[in-house]
Amino acid sequence: MPHCFFDNMKDRKHMRKIRKKRIKSIQKQIEKHEEKIENEKGRLDTTKDYWRKEIDEKFLKQIGEDEEFLEEK
């Protein structure tokens, strides 16, 4: 049985809410990583470059995708 129009609207509204929460969460994670870059000495497996790369490749990319989704109507 095909989805009803209202079900799709409900799903979309729910996804928008989830993505807004995820953006806030990722922004907090970025702040934590930037704090580590400033204040902590890097280790063998978690260097300052690792934290910067994680911000650039994972977090900012995900925020961009989520914001793009939120701009769609």
N, C-alpha and C positions, 0 to 999 in steps of 0.2 A: 504494500500500500504506500503510495507516494506521500511525502511529507506535506503537511498543510502549510500554507503561506504563513500563518501565525506561528507555527512551530519554528520555521526558519527565522522569523523575526526574533523570537524568544531566544533561539540559539545564538544569533548574532549579537543580541543585547548582552547575553551572558559572556560571550567571547570578548566583547569590548571591555566589560568589567574586569575580566581576568587579565587582559593585556594592560590595562591601566595599573592594576596592582603589580604586575610583573615589572613594568617600567620603574615604578617607585622602588621596588625591591632591588633591581639591578643598579639603580642610581646609588642606593645605600652601599651596595657591594663595591661599586667604583670608588666611593669615598673611603671605604676601608682599605682598598688596595692602594689608593694614593697616600693614605696615612702610613701604610707599611713602607712604601717607596721612600717617603720622607724620613721616617723615624727608625726603621729597622735596618739592620745590616742583612744583606742577602745571604742565603745559605746555598749549599750545593744544588739542591733541587728546586729551590724557590728564590731565584735571584731577582733583583730589581727589574731586570729586563723581562723576566718571566711575567711579573705582575703587570708591567706596562703592556706587554704583548697580549695578555689575557684581557685587559681592558679594551684594547684596540680591536682585537679579532673577535672576541666573544660578546662582550657586554654592549659595546657601541653598535655592533651589527644587529644584535637582538633588539635593542631599543629602536633602531631604524626600521626594522621589519614591523615591529609593533605599532610604531607611529604611522607607518604607511597603511597598515590595516585600519587604524582608527580614522584616517582621513577618508577612506573609502565610504561611499554611502550605499 
